[in-house]
Amino acid sequence: MSLELNLSSDLEQRLLLQAGRLNLPAEQYTLQLLEQHLPRDSVQSDVVALLQGWIDEGDAGEQKKTAEFLFKALDEDRLSNRKLFPPDMQGVSW
């Protein structure tokens, strides 16, 4: 789909400036903005956006603690004794 927008000169300059800071073409930066800010139709898309937001925030220590807690909780809440996230496979398969 093609879309033509008439931007004010101020908005155009802000868009070009930010795209330049990110070393992106203005069109690509505009698409990223739309993708990040338009509502999604499905729960799955919302979850993906939430996870991507956590990744973008980049607090590695907190992410590691959260992952460890999640893996432990998932392993404990199983009918099987087989672990989903065995410690000996850390760094190999997850």
KAQUIBEL-V212641 format. One record per residue. N is the residue number from 1. RES is the residue in one small letter. SS is DSSP state (H for helix, E for strand, C for the rest). Layout:
n: [N,N]
res: [RES,RES]
ss: [SS,SS]
//
This chain:
n: [1,2,3,4,5,6,7,8,9,10,11,12,13,14,15,16,17,18,19,20,21,22,23,24,25,26,27,28,29,30,31,32,33,34,35,36,37,38,39,40,41,42,43,44,45,46,47,48,49,50,51,52,53,54,55,56,57,58,59,60,61,62,63,64,65,66,67,68,69,70,71,72,73,74,75,76,77,78,79,80,81,82,83,84,85,86,87,88,89,90,91,92,93,94]
res: [m,s,l,e,l,n,l,s,s,d,l,e,q,r,l,l,l,q,a,g,r,l,n,l,p,a,e,q,y,t,l,q,l,l,e,q,h,l,p,r,d,s,v,q,s,d,v,v,a,l,l,q,g,w,i,d,e,g,d,a,g,e,q,k,k,t,a,e,f,l,f,k,a,l,d,e,d,r,l,s,n,r,k,l,f,p,p,d,m,q,g,v,s,w]
ss: [C,C,C,C,C,C,C,C,H,H,H,H,H,H,H,H,H,H,H,H,H,C,C,C,C,H,H,H,H,H,H,H,H,H,H,H,H,C,C,C,C,C,H,H,H,H,H,H,H,H,H,H,H,H,H,H,H,C,C,H,H,H,H,H,H,H,H,H,H,H,H,H,H,H,H,H,C,C,C,C,C,C,C,C,C,C,H,H,H,C,C,C,C,C]
//
